[in-house]
Amino acid sequence: MIRVESRNGEPLEKTLRRFKKRCEKEGLTKDIKKCMFYEKPSEMKRREARKLEKRLLQERTAATR
């Protein structure tokens, strides 16, 4: 659970901004967006394959440098 306490004399907007940043760091916002819509298993496999392909390509280009 993400917890942010307001500092002495800190405006609410600044506290909310810190909370949002922590949520992004934890990956909570990505997870929520991902779960908003149903993704078919075939689409999930395709997305994972593209992600793997991209990572392998980056590793190959980094190794040749």
C-alpha positions in Angstrom: 0.0 0.0 0.0 1.3 3.4 -1.0 1.3 5.9 1.8 2.2 9.6 1.7 1.9 11.9 4.7 1.5 15.6 4.4 4.4 17.6 5.6 4.1 20.5 7.9 2.5 23.4 5.9 2.6 21.6 2.6 -0.2 22.3 0.2 -2.5 19.5 -0.8 -1.6 19.8 -4.5 2.1 19.1 -3.7 1.2 16.1 -1.5 -1.0 14.7 -4.4 1.9 15.1 -6.8 4.2 13.1 -4.6 1.5 10.4 -4.3 1.1 10.2 -8.1 4.9 9.9 -8.6 5.1 7.1 -6.1 2.2 5.3 -7.8 4.0 5.6 -11.1 7.3 4.3 -9.6 5.5 1.2 -8.2 3.9 0.6 -11.6 0.4 0.9 -10.2 -0.9 3.3 -12.9 0.4 0.9 -15.7 -1.3 -2.0 -14.0 -4.6 -0.2 -13.7 -4.6 1.0 -17.3 -3.7 -2.6 -18.4 -6.7 -4.0 -16.5 -9.2 -1.5 -17.7 -9.9 -3.5 -20.9 -10.0 -7.2 -21.7 -7.1 -8.4 -23.7 -7.4 -11.6 -25.6 -4.8 -14.3 -24.9 -3.6 -14.2 -28.5 -3.1 -10.4 -28.3 -1.2 -10.9 -25.0 1.1 -13.4 -26.6 1.7 -11.2 -29.6 2.5 -8.2 -27.4 4.9 -10.3 -25.3 6.6 -11.6 -28.5 7.1 -8.1 -29.8 8.5 -7.0 -26.4 11.0 -9.9 -26.4 12.0 -9.2 -30.0 12.7 -5.6 -29.2 14.7 -6.5 -26.1 16.8 -9.0 -28.1 17.4 -6.4 -30.8 18.6 -3.9 -28.2 20.9 -6.5 -26.7 22.4 -7.4 -30.1 23.1 -3.7 -31.0 24.6 -3.2 -27.5 26.9 -6.2 -27.9 28.2 -5.0 -31.3 29.3 -1.6 -30.0 
